[in-house]
Amino acid sequence: MNTAEQFDAVLSKCHGLFEKKGKDYGTAWRILRLPSLTDQIFIKAQRLRSIELKGEQLVDDPLEGEFIGILNYSIMALIQLDKGIAEQPDMNWAEASAAYIDKANEAKKLMLKKNHDYGEAWR
């Protein structure tokens, strides 16, 4: 699988969870300020780091979910940067999903450009 295909496969999982959560919570995240979103990203990263350093995991939640959360909260933060913070949820679900895809596509384009310049050194 090449990098673009791998990105698309991962994004499909992440967007799927974003859609599922959207059915339960709508766009309530639109009221979150950026520090609230970065706190959520930090909490997920801290859990991953803690488990790695300790070498054991006591709560049987898949670690993949933490990575998905980091990506989804990051995309939400990018949307907030563009649209500003809302006092009340102000997007319907179709708008939120389209904004998510737009931000993900921007990230993919940047990644592919960087991969070209750096020769996929990250692999």
C-alpha positions, 0 to 999 in steps of 0.5 A: 500500500502506498502512502496516499492509500495508507492515509486514505485507509486510516482516514476512513476509520477516523472519519467513520468514528467522527460520523458515529459520534456525530450521530450521538452528539451532533456538532456540540464540539463547535462550542469548545475553545482551542485549549479544550481541544488541545487538552483532549489531544494531550490526554490521549497522547499522555495515555499512549506515552504512559503505557509505553513507558510503563510497558503495561496497560491495565484498561483494555481499551485499544490504543488505536482509539487514542490515535484516532482521537488525536487525529479527530480532535486535531481536525476539529481544532483546524475547523475551529481555527477557520470558523471561530468558536461558536456560542451554540452549535452552528453547523449541521452535520453535513457541513461538519462532515464536509469541513472535516473532509476538507481539512483532511484533504489539506493535510494529505496534500501537505503530507504528500508534498513533504514526502516528496521533498523528504523522500518519505524519511519518516517511514 
